[in-house]
């Protein structure tokens, strides 16, 4: 866990990040193109580069914002940011940003002002970069550094190969890489823990009430191991996965965009979880004047366990099932229980107020059951890895837990979709020991656990049984299939590159 106090690594060669062979060759080509394009756009070459990876969450979905641990690993797929400070004589100084990823992104020019607002009404890619820009200087100001104009201007070029809208954290890869690039060009290098914390906070300027997993693994990842990520404070512990297993990430081809659908889906769940925690707190005897201090289900876990202990049990689920009813709650019913209006509960969160303005009802029992059971599965997954069982036994148990996680996400958290359900079924039918949605859900990817020596056959089966119909209909190109289904081992985290 000591690595949380390490600083972001600085490398002088691509091999230190990408290894050798084909991966290195592809990386060299990307960086050469970035350097050339940077000169074409700005008339000079970059001072430095920063990269941050996407991630796949192996287990622990929708519980990081409830304060519970998660277990992701970083992908080799990353976002690279090339940067150069503008000449201080430039007038006006600006934030000039261009994205050369293969998504036809427009370029933008923002004022050089780290305290400008992010326009959440416009869902543009550059808002993630603007969040990072704000985050660096907000963090400096929080540390007591005086930030005043004139502010530095930057020329920035972005290249990302993390699949977008796939639940593998392309947005946080932009935020983390951009924040690190701006830090580095200003001669700053904070600890991994600091960067993970402030990049989580600053991404909320987009409007999504995320919990910190995506940023933490992007920053803290280590090649060859997954990470158990704990929160409050952030800590990262190595989890060495069984060598005989491999994880295959397959895209459902249904786009999941948290920033666009946050109020109707992602933030709705954040609100439901807090309300479930507050209602449970009242039912379990917490004084009404203390209820507004309850923010997450982890805040009242102790009360739930005490309830279970008194009845000879140990699981917090006993209290959930005893004190929350299955039918959806109305706002009026919840307000009668907690004795405070929902608008007062969420008065400090514009994003949550947007939810309660449109929500008709709240599923408290289902959401709480998912969170508490999923939190238990994360540690069961970790314990299975650490057990003295054979690799075959470990893989079987990990697969069972992944399947249970998907069922909970689908049936209790309602964050699946027909395409994800179809893809999970295909994966299991073709030999996956476990398959589950990964990321926020409502689209995006499925992660499957398969035996490493069966990966080629598994990928071929996915092509035949899921992707071929999409290829035939023109939805995707056959030559791009490798970007929609691929195997991965845990990769390294964010880095600064002086090349």
N, C-alpha and C positions, 0 to 999 in steps of 0.2 A: 504493500500500500504506500510505500515511500515515494513511488513514482509520481504521486499527485503533486509533490512539491518540486519535482524537476521542472526545468524550463523547456519551452518548445525547442526541439533540436534544430541545429543549423548545420546543413551539409554543403559540401563543395562539389559533390559528384552525384549524378543520377543513380549510379549503381548502389549507393548507400540506401536509397529508397526503394528502387525497383528491382534490385538483384541483377541477375545476368540473363542472357539468352533473349528469347523473343520479347519478353516483357520489357527488357531494357531497350531493345531496338525500337519498339513502338513508342516508348517514352521519349527517346532521343528525337524521334521524328516529330512528336507533338511539341516539344520545347523549341526545336528549330523553327517550326512553323509559327509558334507564338512570337519568337524573337523577330522573325521577318515581318510578320503582320504588325507587330508593335511599331516597328520602324516605318512601315507604310502609313499607319494611322497618325503617328505622332511626330515623326521626323527624328527620333532618337531611339536607342535601345533601352530595355528595362534596367533598373538598378538591381532588382532581385525578383525572385519568384517565391510564392508560397503555395503549398498544396494541402488539401484536406480531403479525406476519403468519405464516401458514403458508408452505410452500414446495413447489416441485416440483423434484426432482433430475433434471437433464437427462441426466447421465451420471456414472458413478462410484458404483456401488451396492455396499454392504457392504465398502467399503475404507477409510472414514474411521477406523474403530477399528483398522485395521492401519497407520495413520500416513500413508496416501496421500491425495493431493489429490482433491477432488470439484468438481463444477461445477453448482450449483443456481441457481435464481432464486426470489425471493419472490413470493407471490401477493398480490393485493389483499385476499383473504379474511383476516380477522384476528380476534384475540381482544382484547376491551377489558376492562380492569379498572378499576372505580371504587372509590376508597378514601377513608377518613377515619380519623384516629387517634381512638380512644375518649378520653373525658374521663379525665384521670389520676386523678380521684377515684373512677372506677368500681371496684367491688370485687365479684367478681373481674374482672380484665382478661382478655379472651378474644380469640380470633380467630374472628369471626363471618363465615361465607362463604355466599353464595347465588349460584346460577347460573341465569340466566333464558334461557339458550340453549334451543332447541326440542327438548330431549331428556329432559324430565321429570326433571331432576336434583334430588335432595334437597339441602337446606341442611345445614350442619354447624357445630358450635361446638367449637373446640379450645382447650386452655389457652394462655395467652400465655406460651409457653416455646419459644424457637427451637432448643433442644437436645433436644426430645422426639424419640422414635423414630417413624418412619413404619411403620404396621402394614401390612406387605406381604401379609398374608393376606387383607386386604380390598381388593379392586380397585375403589376409589371415585375419582371425578373429583377430589375435594378433596385427594387425596394429592399431586397435581401442584402444587397451590397450597402445600401444606404443605412440599414439597421446596423451593420457591422461598423461602419464609419462612426455612427453615433455611439455605439457601444464602447469603442476604444476610449473616446474622450469623456463619456459619462463615467467610465471606470477610473480614469485619471482624476477627474473632479472629485469622485467619491473618496479617493485616496488623499485629497487635500491639495492637489495640484491646481494652480490657477490657470484656467483656459480662457484666453481672451484674443480678440482679433488683432492683427490680420491672421487668418487661419491659412495653413498650407493647402495648396492645391495638388491634385494627383492626376496622372494619366494612368489608366488601368485597362488591362485587357484580360478577359476571362475565357477559359476553355474548360468545359465540363463534360465528362463522359459517364457521370452517374445518371442512370435512367430517371427521367422526370416523371412525376406523378405515379411512381411505382412503389411507394412505401419504403424506399431505401435511402431516404434523407438527402435528396439532391439539394433541397433548399438550405439545410444546415451546413452542407459542404461549402456552399457559396458563402454563407455567413462566416464560417470558421476560417476559410482560406483568406477571405477579404480582411477580416479583423487582424489576422496574423501578418498579412502583407503590410497593412498600414502601420501596425506596431513596429515591424522590422525596419521599414523605411524611415521611421521616426527614431530609430535607435533604441526601441523598447523591447523587452522580452520578459513578460510576466510568467508566473508559474502556470503549469498545465491546469491546476485547480482553478486559479483565477480566471483564466481564459474560458474554461468550460462553464464557469458560473456566469460571467458577464455576457457571453454569447447566447446563453439561454435566455437571460433577461432581455437582451436587446432584440432578440427575434420576436418577442411578444409585441414589438411595435407594429408588426404585420397584423396582429389581431388574434393570433392563435395562442391559447393559454397552455403552451407546451411545458413538459416537466423536466427536461434537461438531459434525457438519455442520448438524444441524437448528437448534441454538442459534446457531451462527455466522452462518448466512444470515439468520435472523430478526432478529438484532441488527445485522448489517453491511450488509444489502441496500441498494441504491441504485436509485432509479427509473430504468428504461430500460436497465439492464444486468444481465446475469447476473454471477456471481462465481466465480472460481477460488479455492477455499478451501484453503489449505495449513495444516498443523498443526505443532505443536512448534517454534516457537510459532505461534499462529494468525495468519494473514495473509489478506487478501482483495484480489484483483486484479480490476479491471473486465474483463468480456468482452462486447464489443458484438456482438450477434447480427445476422445478415443481416436487413435491413428487409423483404424480401419474404416472410420466413417467419413463421409463428405456431405457437405450441404449444397443442394442445388436450388438456385433461385430462379423462379419462372414467373414471367409477367402475365397477369390476367388480361392485359391490353385494355383494361378499364382504368381510366385516369383517376387518381385520387389526389385532389388538391386541397390541402388543409386550409390554405389561406382563403380560397374562394368559398368553400362550404363550411367555414369554421362555425358560424352561428347556428347553422341548421344541424350540424353533426358533431364535430369534435368538441366545441365549447359547450354544446348542449350536455354532453356527458360529464364535463367538468362541473357544470352546475348541478346536475343530478347527483353526482357523488357528494358534493358538499352538503346538499340538502338531506341526503340519506344519512350523512354523519351527524347533522344537527338534530334530525328527528330521533335517531338512535340515542344521542346524548341525553335528550329530554326523557325518553322512555327508560333509560338506565339510571336516571336520578341526578343528572347534572343540574346545577342551579341555573335558572333561566338567565340570570345576569352574565353567566359565563358562556352562553351558547354562541354568541357572535365571535368568540375567539376560536371556534371550531372551524377549521378550513378544509381538512381532509379526513378520509376514513382512518388513516393511520393515527390521527390525533385521538381517536376514541377506541382504538384497538384494546387498550388496557381495560377499559370499562367492559368491553365485550368478553374479554378473556376472564375477567373477574366473575362475570355472570355465568360463564361456562364452568369455571372452577367450582363455583358453589353448587353445581349440579353434577359434579363428577366428570366433567368433560374438559376439553382443552381448546376447541376450535371457536374462533369468534363467530363462525357461521351460525352457531346455536342462537346467539342473541339476535342476529339478523332475521332468522326465520321466525323467531318468537315475537319480534316487535315491529316488523314491517309487513304490510299486507301486499298480496300479489297484484291487486288491481292498481292501475296508475293513480297517483295522487294529483289533486288539483292544487293550484296555488293557494286557494282559500283554505283548504284542509291543512296544508303545511303551515301556513301563517297562524292558524288556530293552535297548532301544536307548539311551535317555537316562540309564539307571542311576539313576532316582529315581522314587518312587511318584507317581501322579497326584494323590493327596490332598496330598502335600507341595508339588507344583508349584502347586496352586491354594489353598493353605492360607489365603491372605489374602483370598480372594474367596468369600463365601458363595454368591453367585449361580452361580459356576462349579462349586463343590462340589456344588450341586444337580444340575448337568448330569451330572457323572461318577458320581453316585450312581445315575442311571437309564440312562445311555447303555450300549448294548451294543457299539457299534463306532464307528469314526471314519473318515470319508472324507478323507484327507489330500491325495491327489493332485488330486482334483477341486477342492477348496477353494483350494489354492495356485495352480492353473492359472487359476482365475477371478480371484483377487486380482491376480496379476501382469499378466494380460492386460487386466483392466479399468483398472488404473492406467495402462497404456500408452495405452488408448483416451481417457482424460481429456485427456491432452496432445495426442493426435492431433486431438481435437475442438477444443481451443483453437488448435492450429496451423492447422487448416482455416479457422477464423474469421479468423485473422490473415493468411491467405495473400492473394496478389494475384489469386486466381481471381474469376470473376464470381459474383454472388449465386446464380445457378442452379447453378453448379458447387459452390459451398460447401454449398448446401442438400442437394444429392445426396450429398456426402461425409458430412455430418452425419447424414443419414438412414441411410447404410450403417453408421456407427459405432453408432447407436442400435439398429439391428437386431442387430448383432453382440453388443452388450451384453445384449440380451434373451436371445439364445440362450445366452450364458454363464450368466446368472442362472438360466435354466430348466434347462439340461442339466448344468452344473458345480456350481452353488450350490444347486440344488434348492429355490428359494424362490418358485417360481411356483405356480399352481393351475389347474384346468380353466377357471374363469371368466376368469382373466387371459389364458390361451392363446386362448380364443374371442374375447375382445375385441381382442387384438393382431391376430389373423387378420382380423377385421372391419375394423379401422382400415386395415390395409395394402391390403385388397381395395377399399377406397373412396378410395384415392389418397394415403394417408399415405406420405411419403418414408421415414419411420422411425417405429417404434412399439415401446415397451418398457415393462415394468413399472417403476414408480417407487416409492421408499420401501422398506420392509423386505421387501415381498412377502407371499406366502401370503394374498393378497387385496389390497384397496386399488385403486389407480388405474393406468391406462396413460397415458403421455404420448406424443403423436403430433406429428410435425413435418409441417405442411402449408403450402401456399402461402396467404398471407394472404387473397387474393381468393377462395379456395375454401372458406373457413371455414364460411359458412352452409350450403352444399351438403353439406359433410362432416358437420356436426352433424345435418342432416336424415337423412343416410344412417345415422348411428349410431343415431338414434332408430328408424328402420325395421328395421335389421338386428340390433340388439342389445337396445335398450330396450323396443321395442313389446311383445314377448312378456312382459316383466316387468310392463309396465303392464297388459296384458290379464289377467294372473294375479293382479293386485292387490298385487304386491310393492312397487310405487312408484306415485305419483300422477303423471299426465301434467303437471299444473301445476307439479310440483317438478323437472321434467327439467333445468331450467337449473342446478340445484345438483349434478347428477350428470354433466353434460357441458358444458364451457365453454372458450372460448379465453382465453389470458392473455398479456400482455406482462410483463416484469419490473417489479415494484413496489418501493416503498421499505420501509425496515426499521423497527425498533421506535422508539417515540417517547413522550415525556411530553407531556401536554396540560393546560395551565392555561386552562380555558375560563370 
